Amino acid sequence: MAIFSPQEVLKTGTPDDPIIYIGTAVGASGTTLTFTSGILDKDGNAPSGKIGIVAKIFDGDNAGYEEMIEIPASGLNAAGTVATGVTRGVIVSGRTATGSSANTVALPGSNGTVIDVVLSPQHMQGMLDVIDGDIGTGSNNLRIGDETDSDITLYFQNADANKPYIQYDKTLNGIEMSVDGSVVETLLTATALSPGVSDGTALGTTALMWSDLFLASGGVINFNNGDVTATHSANTLAFAGASSGYTFDAALLPSPTDGAALGSATVMWSDLFLASGSVVNFNNGDVTMTHASNSLTISGGYVGIGVTPTANMTGLAIEDGVLTLKETTTPTADANYGKIYTKNDNSLYFQNGAGDETEIIAGATHLGEMYMYESAATQTIDTTNAYHLMRNFSTGDLATFTFNAGSTGSITVYADYSGTVAGTVLATSVGHNLATGDEVSITGSTNYNGIFTITVVSADTFYFTDTWVADDATGTWSEGSYLEAGAGADGKYLLNFSITAASAVASKNFKFEVYKNSTPIDTAAAEMTPGSTNLQNCGASGFIDIVEGDRIYLAIKNRTDSANLDLEHANVNLHII
């Protein structure tokens, strides 16, 4: 702040712009000032402490300069009082008054009085010599205060009851500013510029806005003491703390087009939530995925799973070649659209737009076969008109089926087992090697001939479901050769069997029938009655439903007597349709 030092007598002025007459320069601080009348404050009271007296000084061109003289209040109480300890002044604000003589300053007092301040030449020079230097230091500064650790306040004398002020607060070691005069609106410390109270002052207004905000590297925009933050680091802006999420009321766009990814290969979003009717739009409509209630429509191109579809791959292309369909029921038809689906009968179906359903017949990927060739085996018949499960087959072609040649053994004891398992009979056959779930035919007994599914009790005993009569004490069990369906073999099969055999005695009637587990398949049966002992043949075919774990046997019985049959050739085969 510049202070000018006129070295000549200042001379012109008007009543509104008072003239200060100054002679030669005044001396240092401590110069005596004599007042021609007492000074009171604006309320009519004698001031206390130090008082700043302001004079407005003019040169010959009426260009104003302002000087302040700081005088102890004790020297201002009455007219003619001498004030000592005067401090050299600096520029403050102007006053309207007229000096009465040389070396005087006329200032308005309280209650309309006029105060003449007599300035000695030496002190005036001391005041005006601060043009190019601070008091006692030689630098251009304005110092307020007495160099003690105390609050320092600069008030602005407007018409308000509470005067605006700027204050140095020694406790906070900061500068406070109050426009209201009663509360602190702004606080400046060595480390921060802040409002006087939290949420108390805005940075700009809706009408008066700052142009730009410049923050250093690592700068943080911190909302509500860390509730939400935006933190800068090199080439990165990190948002944190918004546990309820971030909201936008307009589009969030990359710059430029195709200039930024949503996530990266190592830092990925967890989920994507889109509203009803939303669209995922690729390359301005080239391909779109559009949502509607319970549907998602892909338009504008081909769909490839694991492969980029070519122009010839219209519709859906699957690189791995597997399309997984959940079993369903016959759907409702849609005109002009066909549907392919599978149902719980393990078959694949096609339905046209008129609703006509057609089963899609698969190739023979599931099949089983067992056979005899020039076997010369004899099928023993030890009970008339009772089915015997046939053995002595060999394995043929298999796909999802396994083959078991079967086994046989003798029963020596029957016992009532209904006390343990209702409606069952216990059979003793030492070292039978059977397993629970095996099917056997029992023949040669009096009361228990038939085909049964057995449950193993011990290495020498098993039980089967039948009505207890008595201990026949004899019999033969036979586990016939069988084909067993494996995993994935469920479906409908075409079954065929053929037999070439000769009877030791002519005119005996032999019947053959397929069994699935312990159940006869009546649609696959055949008979022959050789008129001689020469080879004869017979066979049958039929459809059969098979699931995993089912076993297929061929059974024989002599409906005439217990004559045996000599087997030459035989074949049992089935394949899925």
C-alpha positions in Angstrom: 0.0 0.0 0.0 1.7 3.2 -1.1 1.9 6.3 1.1 2.9 9.6 -0.6 5.1 12.2 1.1 4.5 15.7 -0.1 7.4 18.0 0.7 5.6 21.2 0.0 2.6 23.0 1.5 -0.6 21.5 0.1 -3.0 24.1 -0.9 -6.3 23.7 -2.6 -9.6 22.2 -1.5 -13.4 22.5 -1.1 -15.7 22.0 1.9 -16.4 18.5 0.6 -12.7 17.8 0.0 -10.8 19.3 2.9 -7.3 20.8 2.7 -4.6 19.8 5.1 -1.9 22.3 5.6 1.5 20.7 6.2 4.7 22.5 6.8 8.0 20.8 7.1 8.4 17.2 7.8 7.7 15.9 11.3 9.9 13.6 13.4 9.8 10.1 14.7 7.1 8.5 16.8 6.6 10.0 20.2 5.8 13.4 18.7 3.3 15.5 20.7 -0.1 16.1 19.2 -2.4 18.7 20.8 -6.2 18.5 20.3 -8.4 21.6 20.3 -11.5 19.7 21.5 -12.2 16.3 23.1 -13.1 13.1 21.0 -16.0 10.8 21.8 -17.0 7.6 20.0 -20.2 7.3 17.9 -22.3 6.5 21.1 -21.0 9.7 22.9 -18.5 7.9 25.1 -14.9 8.5 25.7 -12.9 5.9 23.7 -10.6 3.4 25.4 -7.5 1.8 24.0 -5.8 3.1 20.9 -7.7 5.2 18.4 -7.0 5.5 14.6 -7.5 9.1 13.5 -7.9 9.5 9.7 -7.1 12.5 7.6 -7.6 13.0 3.9 -4.8 14.9 2.3 -4.9 16.6 -1.1 -2.2 18.0 -3.4 -2.7 20.8 -5.8 -4.6 18.7 -8.3 -7.0 17.5 -5.6 -5.7 13.9 -5.8 -6.5 12.4 -2.4 -4.1 10.6 -0.1 -5.1 9.2 3.3 -3.1 8.9 6.5 -3.9 7.3 9.8 -2.4 8.4 13.1 -2.6 6.0 16.0 -2.9 7.8 19.3 -3.5 6.5 22.9 -7.1 7.1 23.8 -6.0 8.8 27.0 -4.8 11.7 25.0 -8.2 12.3 23.4 -10.5 13.0 26.3 -10.6 16.8 26.4 -9.7 19.9 24.4 -6.1 21.0 24.7 -5.0 17.6 25.8 -1.5 16.5 24.8 -1.2 13.1 23.3 2.1 11.3 23.4 3.4 7.9 22.1 2.1 8.6 18.6 2.7 5.9 16.0 3.3 6.8 12.4 0.4 6.1 10.2 -0.7 4.4 7.0 -3.4 4.9 4.4 -7.0 4.2 5.6 -10.2 5.9 4.6 -11.1 9.6 4.0 -12.9 12.1 6.1 -14.7 15.3 5.2 -13.4 18.4 7.2 -11.4 21.6 6.7 -8.2 22.5 8.5 -8.1 25.9 10.2 -4.4 26.6 9.9 -1.1 25.2 8.9 0.0 22.0 10.5 -3.6 21.1 11.5 -6.1 18.5 10.5 -9.8 19.2 10.9 -11.8 16.0 11.7 -15.5 15.5 12.6 -16.0 14.7 16.2 -19.1 13.1 17.8 -22.4 15.0 18.0 -21.5 17.2 15.1 -18.4 18.9 16.6 -15.3 19.6 14.6 -11.9 18.5 16.0 -8.7 20.3 14.9 -5.7 18.0 15.2 -2.4 19.9 15.4 0.4 18.1 13.7 4.0 19.1 14.5 6.2 19.2 11.4 8.5 16.5 12.6 5.6 14.0 13.3 4.0 14.7 10.0 7.2 13.8 8.3 7.4 10.7 10.4 3.9 9.7 9.1 4.6 10.6 5.5 8.0 9.0 5.3 6.4 5.5 5.3 5.9 6.0 1.5 8.7 3.7 0.7 9.1 1.7 4.0 7.5 0.0 7.0 7.8 1.6 10.3 11.2 0.7 11.6 11.9 -2.0 9.0 12.1 -0.3 5.6 9.5 -2.6 3.8 6.1 -1.7 2.3 3.7 -3.3 4.8 0.7 -2.4 6.9 0.9 -3.8 10.4 -2.1 -4.0 12.7 -1.6 -5.0 16.4 1.0 -4.5 19.1 3.1 -7.6 18.4 1.6 -9.6 21.3 -0.2 -12.9 21.1 -3.8 -11.6 21.1 -6.9 -11.5 18.9 -6.8 -8.6 16.4 -10.1 -7.4 14.8 -10.7 -5.0 11.9 -14.3 -3.8 11.9 -16.3 -2.1 9.1 -18.4 0.7 10.4 -21.7 0.3 8.4 -25.2 1.0 9.7 -25.8 -2.5 11.0 -26.0 -3.3 14.6 -23.5 -6.1 14.1 -20.5 -4.8 12.2 -18.8 -6.9 9.6 -15.2 -7.7 10.6 -12.0 -9.5 9.8 -10.3 -11.0 12.8 -7.1 -12.8 13.6 -8.0 -15.6 16.1 -5.0 -16.5 18.2 -6.5 -19.8 19.4 -7.2 -21.0 15.9 -4.1 -19.3 14.5 -6.3 -18.2 11.6 -8.1 -15.3 10.0 -11.9 -15.2 10.4 -14.3 -13.2 8.3 -17.8 -12.3 9.3 -20.1 -10.4 6.8 -23.1 -10.9 9.2 -21.1 -9.5 12.1 -22.4 -12.1 14.5 -21.1 -15.4 13.1 -17.9 -16.4 11.4 -18.7 -17.4 7.7 -15.1 -18.1 6.6 -11.9 -19.3 8.3 -8.4 -19.3 6.8 -5.6 -21.2 8.5 -2.2 -22.2 7.3 -3.6 -25.5 5.9 -7.2 -24.8 4.9 -9.8 -22.3 3.8 -13.1 -23.5 5.4 -16.5 -22.2 6.4 -17.0 -21.1 9.9 -19.3 -24.0 10.6 -19.9 -27.2 8.7 -22.4 -26.7 5.8 -22.4 -23.0 6.6 -21.1 -21.3 3.5 -21.4 -22.2 -0.2 -18.5 -21.9 -2.7 -20.2 -19.7 -5.2 -23.9 -19.3 -5.9 -26.4 -20.1 -8.6 -25.9 -16.7 -10.0 -22.2 -16.1 -9.2 -20.1 -19.2 -10.1 -16.4 -20.0 -10.1 -15.1 -20.7 -13.6 -12.8 -23.7 -12.9 -11.5 -25.9 -10.1 -7.9 -26.9 -10.1 -6.7 -29.7 -7.7 -3.2 -31.1 -7.3 -2.3 -34.7 -8.0 -3.8 -36.9 -5.2 -6.5 -34.3 -4.6 -9.7 -35.6 -2.9 -13.3 -34.3 -3.2 -14.7 -35.4 0.2 -18.5 -35.4 0.9 -19.7 -35.4 4.5 -16.4 -36.5 6.2 -15.7 -39.5 3.9 -19.3 -40.7 3.2 -18.5 -40.4 -0.5 -15.1 -39.5 -2.0 -13.6 -38.8 -5.4 -9.8 -39.3 -5.2 -7.3 -38.5 -7.9 -4.1 -40.4 -8.7 -2.0 -40.5 -11.9 -4.5 -40.9 -14.8 -7.1 -42.2 -12.4 -10.2 -40.9 -10.6 -11.5 -43.3 -7.9 -15.0 -43.0 -6.4 -15.6 -44.7 -3.0 -18.1 -44.9 -0.2 -21.4 -44.7 -2.0 -23.0 -47.7 -0.5 -26.3 -46.9 -2.0 -24.8 -46.5 -5.5 -24.2 -43.7 -8.0 -27.0 -42.3 -10.0 -27.0 -40.5 -13.4 -30.0 -38.7 -15.1 -28.4 -38.7 -18.5 -26.3 -41.0 -20.7 -22.8 -42.0 -19.5 -20.7 -41.9 -22.7 -17.2 -42.9 -23.7 -15.0 -40.3 -25.5 -14.7 -41.0 -28.4 -16.9 -43.8 -29.8 -15.2 -47.2 -29.0 -12.8 -45.3 -26.8 -13.4 -47.0 -23.4 -14.4 -50.4 -22.1 -17.0 -51.1 -19.4 -14.7 -53.0 -17.0 -11.5 -54.8 -18.0 -10.2 -58.4 -18.4 -9.0 -58.4 -14.7 -11.4 -55.9 -13.1 -15.0 -56.9 -14.0 -18.5 -55.8 -13.0 -20.5 -58.5 -11.1 -23.9 -58.1 -12.7 -25.9 -56.0 -15.2 -29.4 -55.0 -14.4 -31.6 -53.5 -17.2 -35.2 -52.3 -17.1 -38.1 -54.0 -18.9 -37.9 -53.1 -22.6 -34.2 -52.3 -22.5 -32.0 -52.8 -25.5 -28.3 -53.8 -25.9 -27.4 -52.1 -29.1 -24.2 -53.1 -31.0 -22.7 -50.6 -33.5 -25.7 -48.3 -33.9 -28.3 -51.1 -34.5 -26.2 -53.6 -36.5 -27.2 -56.3 -33.9 -29.6 -55.7 -31.0 -30.9 -57.7 -28.0 -34.3 -56.3 -27.0 -36.1 -57.3 -23.8 -39.9 -57.6 -23.5 -41.9 -59.4 -20.8 -40.5 -63.0 -20.5 -38.6 -62.7 -23.8 -35.3 -61.6 -25.3 -35.1 -60.9 -29.1 -31.9 -60.9 -31.0 -32.2 -59.0 -34.3 -29.9 -57.9 -37.2 -27.5 -60.8 -37.5 -26.5 -64.4 -36.7 -25.8 -65.9 -33.3 -22.6 -67.9 -32.8 -21.7 -69.8 -29.6 -18.0 -70.4 -29.5 -17.7 -69.4 -33.2 -18.0 -66.3 -35.3 -20.8 -67.2 -37.7 -20.3 -66.8 -41.4 -22.9 -65.6 -43.9 -23.9 -69.3 -44.5 -24.4 -69.9 -40.7 -27.9 -68.3 -40.6 -29.6 -68.4 -37.2 -27.7 -70.2 -34.4 -24.2 -71.7 -34.8 -22.7 -73.8 -32.0 -19.0 -74.6 -32.1 -19.0 -77.4 -29.6 -21.9 -79.0 -31.4 -24.0 -79.7 -28.3 -27.4 -78.2 -27.8 -28.8 -79.0 -24.3 -32.6 -79.2 -24.0 -34.6 -79.7 -20.8 -37.3 -82.3 -21.0 -40.7 -80.7 -21.4 -44.2 -81.5 -22.5 -45.8 -81.0 -25.9 -45.8 -77.2 -26.4 -48.6 -75.0 -27.8 -48.1 -74.6 -31.6 -47.3 -71.2 -33.2 -48.4 -70.7 -36.8 -45.5 -70.6 -39.3 -43.0 -71.8 -36.7 -41.6 -75.3 -36.0 -40.3 -76.5 -32.6 -37.8 -79.2 -31.6 -37.9 -80.5 -28.1 -37.4 -83.6 -25.9 -39.9 -85.2 -23.5 -39.5 -87.4 -20.5 -39.8 -90.5 -22.7 -36.2 -89.8 -23.8 -37.3 -89.1 -27.4 -36.8 -86.1 -29.6 -39.8 -84.5 -31.3 -40.6 -82.0 -34.0 -43.8 -79.9 -34.0 -44.8 -78.0 -37.1 -46.8 -74.7 -37.1 -50.1 -76.6 -37.3 -49.3 -78.5 -34.1 -48.5 -81.9 -35.7 -46.0 -83.7 -33.5 -43.5 -86.2 -35.0 -40.9 -88.2 -33.1 -37.4 -87.8 -34.5 -36.0 -91.3 -34.9 -32.4 -91.5 -33.8 -29.7 -93.7 -35.4 -28.8 -97.0 -33.7 -26.4 -95.4 -31.3 -27.7 -97.6 -28.4 -27.7 -101.4 -29.1 -27.0 -104.7 -27.6 -26.6 -108.2 -28.9 -25.9 -111.7 -27.6 -25.8 -114.9 -29.7 -24.9 -118.6 -30.1 -23.2 -120.1 -33.1 -22.9 -123.9 -33.6 -23.0 -124.2 -29.9 -24.2 -127.8 -29.6 -25.4 -126.8 -26.1 -28.3 -128.6 -24.6 -31.0 -126.6 -22.8 -32.0 -128.7 -19.8 -35.7 -128.9 -19.1 -36.4 -130.2 -15.6 -39.9 -128.9 -15.1 -42.8 -129.1 -17.6 -44.4 -125.8 -18.7 -42.1 -123.7 -16.6 -39.9 -121.0 -18.1 -36.2 -121.5 -17.8 -33.8 -118.5 -18.4 -31.4 -119.5 -21.1 -27.6 -119.4 -20.8 -24.7 -120.3 -23.0 -24.9 -117.0 -25.1 -21.8 -115.0 -26.1 -21.5 -111.2 -26.4 -22.2 -109.5 -29.7 -22.2 -105.8 -30.7 -22.7 -103.5 -27.7 -23.3 -99.7 -27.5 -24.4 -98.4 -24.0 -25.2 -102.1 -23.1 -23.2 -104.7 -21.2 -23.3 -108.5 -21.4 -23.4 -111.1 -18.7 -23.2 -114.9 -19.5 -25.2 -115.9 -16.4 -24.7 -118.7 -13.9 -26.6 -121.6 -12.2 -26.7 -123.5 -8.9 -28.7 -125.9 -6.7 -31.1 -125.2 -3.9 -31.0 -127.6 -0.9 -33.4 -125.9 1.6 -36.5 -123.7 1.4 -37.7 -121.8 4.5 -40.5 -119.4 5.5 -39.0 -116.0 5.6 -42.3 -114.0 5.9 -41.6 -113.4 9.6 -38.7 -111.2 8.5 -40.0 -109.9 5.1 -43.7 -110.5 4.5 -44.6 -112.8 1.6 -41.1 -114.2 1.0 -39.3 -117.6 0.9 -35.7 -118.1 1.9 -33.6 -120.4 -0.3 -30.2 -122.0 0.7 -27.6 -122.4 -2.1 -24.1 -122.7 -0.8 -21.7 -120.2 -2.5 -24.3 -118.9 -4.9 -22.4 -115.7 -5.9 -25.6 -113.8 -6.7 -26.2 -110.1 -6.0 -29.3 -108.4 -4.8 -31.5 -107.5 -7.9 -30.4 -110.5 -10.0 -33.2 -112.4 -11.7 -33.2 -116.2 -11.6 -35.5 -119.0 -12.8 -36.2 -121.7 -10.2 -37.1 -125.1 -11.6 -37.2 -128.7 -10.4 -39.1 -127.8 -7.2 -42.6 -128.7 -6.3 -44.0 -125.3 -5.1 -41.6 -122.5 -6.2 -41.0 -122.8 -10.0 -40.9 -119.5 -11.8 -38.8 -116.4 -12.5 -38.0 -114.1 -9.5 -35.9 -111.1 -8.5 -33.8 -112.1 -5.5 -32.4 -110.4 -2.5 -29.2 -111.7 -1.0 -29.2 -112.5 2.7 -25.8 -114.2 3.0 -23.2 -115.9 0.8 -25.3 -119.1 1.0 -28.9 -117.7 1.2 -31.2 -115.4 -0.7 -35.0 -114.8 -0.6 -37.6 -114.2 -3.3 -41.3 -113.2 -3.2 -43.6 -116.1 -3.2 -46.1 -117.8 -0.9 -44.6 -120.2 1.6 -45.9 -123.8 1.2 -43.2 -126.3 2.4 -39.5 -127.1 2.2 -39.2 -128.9 -1.2 -35.5 -129.5 -0.3 -34.5 -129.5 -4.0 -34.4 -127.3 -7.1 -32.2 -125.5 -9.5 -31.8 -121.8 -10.0 -30.5 -120.3 -13.3 -29.4 -116.8 -13.9 -29.7 -116.5 -17.7 -27.4 -114.7 -20.1 -28.6 -111.0 -20.3 -28.0 -107.6 -21.9 -28.1 -104.7 -19.4 -28.9 -101.1 -20.4 -26.2 -98.5 -19.3 -26.4 -94.8 -18.6 -28.1 -92.8 -21.3 -29.6 -95.9 -23.0 -33.2 -94.9 -22.1 -35.6 -95.1 -25.0 -37.8 -97.3 -27.2 -36.1 -100.2 -28.8 -36.8 -102.7 -31.6 -36.1 -106.2 -30.3 -35.5 -109.4 -32.3 -34.6 -112.9 -31.5 -34.2 -116.2 -33.5 -33.5 -119.8 -32.5 -32.3 -122.8 -34.5 -32.5 -126.0 -32.5 -33.4 -129.7 -32.7 -35.5 -131.8 -30.2 -34.2 -135.2 -29.1 -37.8 -136.4 -29.4 -40.2 -135.3 -32.2 -43.4 -133.4 -31.8 -42.5 -131.5 -28.6 -43.8 -128.0 -28.3 -41.3 -125.4 -27.2 -42.2 -121.7 -26.4 -39.7 -118.9 -26.3 -40.3 -115.4 -24.8 -38.3 -112.3 -23.9 -38.1 -111.2 -20.3 -37.3 -107.7 -19.1 -36.0 -108.2 -15.6 -38.6 -110.7 -14.1 -41.5 -109.5 -16.4 -42.3 -111.4 -19.7 -42.6 -109.3 -22.9 -45.6 -111.0 -24.5 -45.1 -109.0 -27.7 -41.8 -110.9 -28.3 -42.7 -114.6 -28.2 -42.5 -117.6 -30.6 -43.1 -121.3 -30.6 -42.0 -124.4 -32.6 -43.0 -128.0 -32.6 -40.4 -130.0 -34.6 -42.0 -133.0 -36.5 -38.6 -134.7 -36.5 -35.3 -134.5 -34.7 -33.9 -132.3 -37.5 -33.0 -128.6 -36.9 -35.9 -126.2 -36.8 -36.0 -122.4 -36.4 -38.3 -119.7 -35.1 -38.1 -116.1 -34.0 -40.0 -113.0 -33.1 -39.6 -109.2 -32.9 -41.3 -106.4 -31.0 -40.9 -102.9 -29.5 -39.8 -102.5 -25.9 -39.3 -99.5 -23.6 -36.0 -99.7 -21.8 -34.4 -97.5 -19.0 -31.0 -97.7 -17.5 -30.4 -100.9 -15.5 -33.0 -103.0 -17.3 -31.9 -106.5 -18.1 -33.1 -108.5 -21.2 -33.3 -112.3 -21.1 -34.6 -115.1 -23.4 -36.6 -117.8 -21.7 -37.7 -121.3 -22.9 -40.3 -123.8 -21.7 -41.4 -127.2 -22.9 -45.2 -127.2 -22.9 -45.4 -130.9 -23.7 -43.1 -132.6 -21.2 -39.5 -132.2 -19.8 -37.6 -133.2 -23.0 -34.5 -131.2 -23.6 -33.7 -129.0 -26.6 -30.4 -129.1 -28.5 -29.4 -125.5 -29.4 -27.4 -124.8 -32.6 -27.8 -121.1 -33.3 -29.5 -118.2 -31.5 -29.5 -114.4 -31.6 -31.0 -111.7 -29.4 -30.5 -108.1 -30.4 -32.1 -104.7 -29.8 -31.4 -101.2 -31.0 -33.0 -97.8 -30.1 -35.4 -96.3 -32.6 
